[in-house]
Amino acid sequence: MTRLKEWDQRLSDSLRIDKSQTRLKRFVALLAHSGDSWFWLLGLGIISVFFPALRPTAFQYATSIFALALLVFAIKLLVKRRRPRGEWGAVYRRTDPHSFPSGHAARAVLLAVLGLGLGPLPWGLSLAIWAPMASLSRVALGLHYVSDVIAGGILGALIGLVVLWWTG
């Protein structure tokens, strides 16, 4: 287990963006924030108001995001793995000092699975392209280890499939 942790640490460190790469870091920060739950819940709320026909789908996305957040939070409290050292993302570090599993990765993959399952296809494909980039941005900024993102992605995919099965 120690070797696996060391490998995870080395791989995660190798994927971090250097402070001197300011333009890249800004773009990656935008990707990292694009997975914030408040962003998605606000967007789904706006969709519900202006597109009543999409309200049931928006509600399905929102309840899935909320349920997943509760599950991720519970796992984080059980595992209590500290985030990697770093300066970026002070708000995340203050409000949630635990990194395993990555809630952003779980949410991104959940949204991609739901997008592919509920359609339309271009929306689902867009989310499927976005999800790994948003997930890995968390490693690049030093908020997560690679294993946090992998575990979060697996969890998000499983919950997404359960939601599609349950509502299908």
MOCORQUI-V284867 format. One record per pair of residues at least 24 apart in sequence whose C-alpha atoms are under 6 Angstrom apart, sorted by the first residue. I is the first residue (numbers start at 1). J is the second residue. Records with the same first field share a line. If there is no record, write none. Layout:
I=J  J
//
This chain:
12=145  146
15=140
16=140  141
17=140
28=137
31=134
32=134  137  138
35=104
76=100
83=143  144
99=144
100=148
101=148  151  152
102=148  149  152
105=135  149  152  153
106=152  153  155  156
107=156
109=153  156  157
110=156  157  160
113=160
114=160
//
